[in-house]
Amino acid sequence: MASSQEVVTERSCYQWITRKSEYEEEEESIKHPEELMRVATSHPADCGTPMSSPPWLDTDKLKMAQSLFRRHFLGVFISNLVGLLCLLAVHSVLKVLVFTHRSSVRAAAFKRYLATMNHVRKWYTEDVFDPSSSAFRSILQVRKMHSNAFRSAESAQVSTATQADMMVTQWAFFGVLLTRGHRLGVRCSKEEEEGLVHFWKSIGYLLGIEDRFNLASGELEEVRARCEKLNEVMAAHLVSPPAHFPAMAEALLWGVHDIVPVVDPPAFTAFTYNMLGLPLPTLRLSWYSVFMLRLTEYNFSVLVHLPLVGRVLRCCQNGLLTLAITICTLYPSVPAFCGKVEKAVLKAMDGVLAVYHKIICYFPYSYSFKR
């Protein structure tokens, strides 16, 4: 009896060969990012690419991307979170996420994003094309989850996922890093950037994205230009987000906060708007959120760039992030306990500062922060 993997691969091969023949004539007409996105909306999210190595695969470039990840784990993590937050503002993507009920509350978002981080870590640290590796099994699992979610949403007439949705999802995982990496403490050579792009071209291929719709296809500067264009598209979505965006964004960021407590949701929202060059909406940030926003910006713009201190600090931050993810994976109940302790401590500090401000300074400790 054939295994499920073999069945999926055989079916995918047939679909891929058939669609490749069907779309050959149309391919030459796609010249610009806007046209690429428009055409991509008419094709299903999974084109049926086989789970095998493509002819253009360059393993040296994959290793280059993995080396970059090891050095800049925190920067990659933050860029992914910025991208995923923006992704929630895309109506077609948000409808599927709301429908699945896997990201709409804090506890569910905690589990989903923790699983996402563990998947991405496997891809960056193992051979995704080796059928015996956990990275390959991870890719296969994610592809099946996508397929099931898309099929269910389409059957319920909620939304039909397309190659365009897969393109913006790709952007969330490497577009911000490629175009705004210097603002996240990530400085890399052209070869490393090419490795990053090739890595995500490979991941996109394994997840069912056609080469012509693959955001990472083409020369480095061509890919960068497409990502910059998507930065503008995502910024526009953030300015006018869907109705469910605030609740879903809050659930996502508080879920991530349970994994990495230094991620303060209001501060990170402000950080994301700054990253995309958007004026901040009127946010009422507490003293703690203002402090965390300034600390985050100072860390990435100054501290991690210092000659010796920056390298040590980056290693420590990468190690702490790895530890946090490992603890949450092994002991999922720990974040809930830590959250209660944190809430009690911050409540006590709020009380002390409120009394101090009323007696000494005569102004409230919470204020509207906008720039």
C-alpha positions as CSV (number, residue, x, y, z in Angstrom):
1,M,0.0,0.0,0.0
2,A,1.4,3.4,-1.0
3,S,2.3,5.8,1.9
4,S,0.4,9.1,2.2
5,Q,3.6,10.9,1.2
6,E,3.9,8.9,-2.0
7,V,0.3,9.5,-2.9
8,V,0.6,13.3,-2.3
9,T,3.9,13.4,-4.4
10,E,2.3,11.4,-7.3
11,R,-0.8,13.6,-7.4
12,S,1.4,16.7,-7.0
13,C,3.6,15.7,-9.9
14,Y,0.6,15.2,-12.2
15,Q,-1.0,18.5,-11.2
16,W,2.3,20.3,-11.6
17,I,3.1,18.9,-15.1
18,T,-0.5,19.6,-16.3
19,R,-0.5,23.2,-15.0
20,K,2.9,23.9,-16.3
21,S,1.7,23.0,-19.8
22,E,-1.5,25.1,-19.4
23,Y,0.2,28.3,-18.2
24,E,3.3,28.4,-20.5
25,E,1.8,31.0,-22.9
26,E,0.6,33.2,-20.1
27,E,4.0,33.3,-18.3
28,E,5.7,35.6,-20.8
29,S,3.0,38.3,-20.2
30,I,4.0,38.9,-16.6
31,K,6.5,41.7,-16.4
32,H,5.7,43.8,-13.3
33,P,4.9,43.1,-9.6
34,E,1.4,44.5,-9.9
35,E,0.7,42.3,-13.0
36,L,2.3,39.3,-11.2
37,M,0.0,39.7,-8.2
38,R,-3.1,40.2,-10.4
39,V,-2.4,37.0,-12.4
40,A,-1.6,35.1,-9.2
41,T,-5.0,35.7,-7.8
42,S,-6.5,33.5,-10.5
43,H,-4.4,30.4,-9.6
44,P,-4.9,28.0,-6.7
45,A,-2.6,28.3,-3.7
46,D,-0.9,24.9,-4.2
47,C,0.1,24.3,-7.8
48,G,1.2,20.8,-7.2
49,T,5.0,21.0,-7.3
50,P,6.6,17.7,-6.3
51,M,8.4,17.2,-3.0
52,S,11.7,16.7,-4.7
53,S,14.8,18.9,-5.5
54,P,14.2,21.4,-8.3
55,P,16.8,21.6,-11.1
56,W,17.8,25.1,-10.0
57,L,18.7,24.1,-6.4
58,D,22.0,25.4,-5.1
59,T,22.9,23.7,-1.7
60,D,25.7,26.2,-1.1
61,K,23.2,29.0,-1.1
62,L,21.0,27.1,1.3
63,K,23.9,26.7,3.7
64,M,24.6,30.5,3.4
65,A,21.1,31.3,4.5
66,Q,21.3,28.8,7.4
67,S,24.6,30.5,8.6
68,L,22.9,33.9,8.4
69,F,20.0,32.5,10.6
70,R,22.4,31.2,13.2
71,R,24.1,34.6,13.6
72,H,20.9,36.7,13.5
73,F,18.2,34.5,15.0
74,L,16.7,37.4,16.9
75,G,16.6,39.7,13.9
76,V,15.0,36.9,11.8
77,F,12.4,36.3,14.5
78,I,11.5,40.0,14.8
79,S,11.3,40.4,11.0
80,N,8.9,37.4,10.8
81,L,6.7,38.8,13.6
82,V,6.5,42.2,11.8
83,G,5.6,40.3,8.6
84,L,3.0,38.1,10.2
85,L,1.4,41.1,12.0
86,C,1.1,42.8,8.6
87,L,-0.3,39.6,7.0
88,L,-3.3,39.8,9.3
89,A,-4.3,43.0,7.6
90,V,-4.7,41.2,4.3
91,H,-8.4,40.4,4.0
92,S,-8.2,37.1,2.0
93,V,-5.6,35.7,4.5
94,L,-7.4,37.0,7.6
95,K,-10.7,35.4,6.5
96,V,-9.1,31.9,6.4
97,L,-7.4,32.5,9.8
98,V,-10.7,33.6,11.4
99,F,-12.5,30.6,9.9
100,T,-10.0,28.1,11.3
101,H,-10.3,29.5,14.9
102,R,-6.6,28.7,15.5
103,S,-5.4,32.3,16.0
104,S,-8.4,34.2,17.3
105,V,-7.6,34.0,21.1
106,R,-4.4,34.4,23.0
107,A,-3.9,30.7,24.0
108,A,-4.5,29.5,20.4
109,A,-2.2,32.1,19.0
110,F,0.5,31.0,21.5
111,K,0.3,27.4,20.3
112,R,0.1,28.4,16.6
113,Y,3.1,30.8,16.6
114,L,5.2,28.5,18.8
115,A,4.6,25.8,16.2
116,T,5.4,28.2,13.4
117,M,8.7,29.2,15.0
118,N,9.7,25.5,15.6
119,H,8.9,24.7,11.9
120,V,11.0,27.6,10.7
121,R,13.9,26.7,13.0
122,K,13.9,23.2,11.5
123,W,13.9,24.5,8.0
124,Y,16.9,26.8,8.7
125,T,18.9,24.1,10.6
126,E,18.4,20.9,8.6
127,D,18.2,19.7,5.0
128,V,14.6,20.4,3.8
129,F,15.1,18.2,0.7
130,D,16.2,15.1,2.7
131,P,13.1,12.9,3.1
132,S,14.6,11.4,6.3
133,S,15.0,14.8,8.0
134,S,12.6,16.4,10.5
135,A,12.7,19.6,8.3
136,F,11.3,17.7,5.3
137,R,8.6,16.2,7.5
138,S,7.8,19.6,8.8
139,I,7.4,21.0,5.3
140,L,5.1,18.2,4.4
141,Q,3.1,18.7,7.5
142,V,2.7,22.5,6.8
143,R,1.7,21.9,3.2
144,K,-1.0,19.4,4.3
145,M,-2.3,21.8,7.0
146,H,-2.4,24.6,4.3
147,S,-4.2,22.3,1.9
148,N,-6.8,21.2,4.5
149,A,-7.4,24.8,5.7
150,F,-7.8,26.1,2.2
151,R,-10.1,23.3,1.2
152,S,-12.3,23.8,4.2
153,A,-12.5,27.5,3.7
154,E,-13.4,27.1,0.0
155,S,-16.0,24.5,0.8
156,A,-17.6,26.8,3.3
157,Q,-17.5,29.6,0.7
158,V,-15.4,31.7,3.1
159,S,-12.4,32.3,0.8
160,T,-10.5,30.8,-2.0
161,A,-6.7,30.8,-1.3
162,T,-4.5,31.7,-4.3
163,Q,-0.9,31.9,-5.4
164,A,-1.1,35.6,-4.5
165,D,-1.8,34.7,-0.8
166,M,1.2,32.4,-0.9
167,M,3.3,35.3,-2.3
168,V,2.4,37.7,0.6
169,T,3.0,34.9,3.1
170,Q,6.5,34.5,1.6
171,W,7.0,38.2,2.0
172,A,6.2,37.9,5.7
173,F,9.0,35.5,6.2
174,F,11.8,37.1,4.3
175,G,10.6,40.4,2.6
176,V,11.0,42.5,5.7
177,L,14.4,40.9,6.5
178,L,15.6,41.6,3.0
179,T,14.5,45.2,2.8
180,R,14.7,46.3,6.4
181,G,17.3,44.0,7.9
182,H,19.7,46.8,8.7
183,R,17.0,48.2,11.0
184,L,16.9,44.9,12.9
185,G,20.7,44.7,13.4
186,V,21.1,42.3,10.4
187,R,24.0,43.3,8.2
188,C,25.0,40.8,5.6
189,S,26.9,40.5,2.3
190,K,25.4,40.3,-1.1
191,E,26.2,36.6,-1.1
192,E,24.3,36.1,2.1
193,E,21.3,38.0,0.8
194,E,21.3,35.8,-2.3
195,G,21.4,32.8,0.0
196,L,18.4,34.0,1.9
197,V,16.5,34.6,-1.3
198,H,17.4,31.2,-2.7
199,F,16.4,29.5,0.6
200,W,12.9,31.0,0.5
201,K,12.6,30.3,-3.2
202,S,13.2,26.6,-2.2
203,I,10.7,26.8,0.7
204,G,8.1,28.3,-1.6
205,Y,8.7,25.6,-4.2
206,L,8.1,22.9,-1.6
207,L,4.9,24.6,-0.4
208,G,3.4,24.6,-3.8
209,I,4.3,28.0,-5.3
210,E,4.9,28.1,-9.0
211,D,8.3,29.5,-10.0
212,R,6.8,32.4,-11.8
213,F,4.7,33.4,-8.8
214,N,7.6,32.7,-6.4
215,L,8.4,36.0,-4.7
216,A,12.1,34.8,-4.5
217,S,12.5,34.0,-8.2
218,G,14.9,36.1,-10.2
219,E,18.0,38.2,-9.5
220,L,18.6,39.7,-6.1
221,E,17.7,43.3,-7.0
222,E,14.6,42.1,-8.8
223,V,13.4,40.3,-5.8
224,R,14.3,43.2,-3.5
225,A,12.2,45.5,-5.8
226,R,9.2,43.2,-5.5
227,C,9.6,43.0,-1.8
228,E,9.7,46.9,-1.6
229,K,6.5,47.0,-3.6
230,L,4.9,44.6,-1.2
231,N,6.1,46.8,1.7
232,E,3.9,49.5,0.2
233,V,1.0,47.1,-0.4
234,M,1.2,45.9,3.2
235,A,1.5,49.5,4.6
236,A,-1.7,50.4,2.7
237,H,-3.5,47.4,4.3
238,L,-2.3,48.4,7.8
239,V,-3.7,51.9,7.2
240,S,-7.2,50.4,6.4
241,P,-7.3,47.0,8.0
242,P,-10.2,44.6,8.0
243,A,-12.7,44.6,10.9
244,H,-11.2,41.5,12.6
245,F,-7.7,42.8,12.4
246,P,-7.4,44.5,15.9
247,A,-8.7,41.4,17.8
248,M,-6.5,39.0,15.7
249,A,-3.4,41.2,16.0
250,E,-3.9,41.5,19.8
251,A,-4.2,37.7,20.1
252,L,-1.1,37.2,18.0
253,L,1.1,39.6,19.9
254,W,-0.1,38.5,23.4
255,G,0.5,34.9,22.3
256,V,4.0,35.8,21.3
257,H,4.4,37.7,24.5
258,D,3.8,34.5,26.4
259,I,6.7,33.0,24.6
260,V,9.0,36.0,24.6
261,P,8.0,38.3,27.5
262,V,10.0,41.3,26.2
263,V,7.6,41.5,23.2
264,D,5.2,44.2,24.5
265,P,2.1,44.2,22.2
266,P,1.5,48.0,22.1
267,A,5.2,48.7,21.7
268,F,5.6,46.2,19.0
269,T,2.6,47.6,17.1
270,A,4.3,51.0,17.2
271,F,7.6,49.4,16.1
272,T,5.9,47.7,13.1
273,Y,4.3,51.0,12.0
274,N,7.7,52.7,12.2
275,M,9.3,49.9,10.3
276,L,7.0,50.5,7.3
277,G,7.3,54.2,7.5
278,L,3.7,54.8,8.7
279,P,2.6,57.5,11.1
280,L,1.4,55.9,14.3
281,P,-2.3,55.8,15.0
282,T,-3.2,57.4,18.3
283,L,-1.9,54.8,20.8
284,R,-2.2,55.2,24.6
285,L,1.1,53.6,25.7
286,S,2.0,53.1,29.3
287,W,5.4,54.0,30.7
288,Y,6.4,50.4,30.2
289,S,5.4,50.2,26.5
290,V,7.2,53.5,25.8
291,F,10.3,52.1,27.6
292,M,10.2,48.8,25.6
293,L,9.7,50.6,22.3
294,R,12.7,52.9,22.9
295,L,14.8,49.9,24.2
296,T,14.0,47.8,21.1
297,E,14.9,50.6,18.7
298,Y,18.1,51.4,20.6
299,N,19.1,47.7,20.7
300,F,18.7,47.2,16.9
301,S,20.0,50.6,15.8
302,V,23.0,51.0,18.2
303,L,23.8,48.2,20.6
304,V,24.1,45.2,18.2
305,H,26.2,47.2,15.8
306,L,29.0,47.9,18.4
307,P,32.2,46.1,17.4
308,L,32.7,43.7,20.3
309,V,29.8,44.3,22.6
310,G,27.3,43.9,19.7
311,R,28.6,40.4,18.9
312,V,28.4,39.3,22.5
313,L,25.0,40.8,23.0
314,R,23.7,39.2,19.8
315,C,24.9,35.8,20.9
316,C,23.2,36.3,24.3
317,Q,20.0,37.4,22.8
318,N,19.9,34.5,20.3
319,G,20.6,32.1,23.2
320,L,17.8,33.6,25.4
321,L,15.4,33.4,22.5
322,T,16.3,29.7,21.8
323,L,15.9,29.0,25.6
324,A,12.5,30.7,25.7
325,I,11.2,28.7,22.7
326,T,12.6,25.4,24.1
327,I,11.0,25.9,27.5
328,C,7.6,26.8,26.0
329,T,7.8,23.7,23.7
330,L,8.7,21.3,26.6
331,Y,6.6,23.0,29.3
332,P,3.6,24.8,27.8
333,S,2.2,25.7,31.2
334,V,5.2,27.8,32.2
335,P,4.2,30.9,30.3
336,A,0.8,31.0,32.0
337,F,2.4,31.0,35.5
338,C,5.0,33.6,34.4
339,G,2.2,35.8,33.0
340,K,0.5,35.9,36.4
341,V,3.7,36.9,38.1
342,E,4.4,39.6,35.5
343,K,0.9,41.0,35.8
344,A,1.2,41.2,39.6
345,V,4.6,42.9,39.4
346,L,3.5,45.5,36.8
347,K,0.3,46.2,38.7
348,A,2.3,47.0,41.8
349,M,4.7,49.2,39.8
350,D,1.8,51.0,38.2
351,G,0.4,51.8,41.6
352,V,3.8,53.1,42.9
353,L,4.3,55.3,39.8
354,A,0.8,56.6,39.9
355,V,1.2,57.8,43.5
356,Y,4.6,59.2,42.7
357,H,3.3,61.2,39.7
358,K,0.3,62.5,41.5
359,I,2.3,63.7,44.5
360,I,5.5,65.0,42.8
361,C,4.9,65.6,39.2
362,Y,1.2,66.3,38.9
363,F,0.7,64.5,35.5
364,P,-0.6,61.1,34.6
365,Y,1.8,58.3,34.0
366,S,0.0,57.0,30.9
367,Y,-0.2,59.3,27.9
368,S,-0.8,59.4,24.2
369,F,2.4,58.7,22.3
370,K,2.5,59.7,18.7
371,R,5.1,60.6,16.2
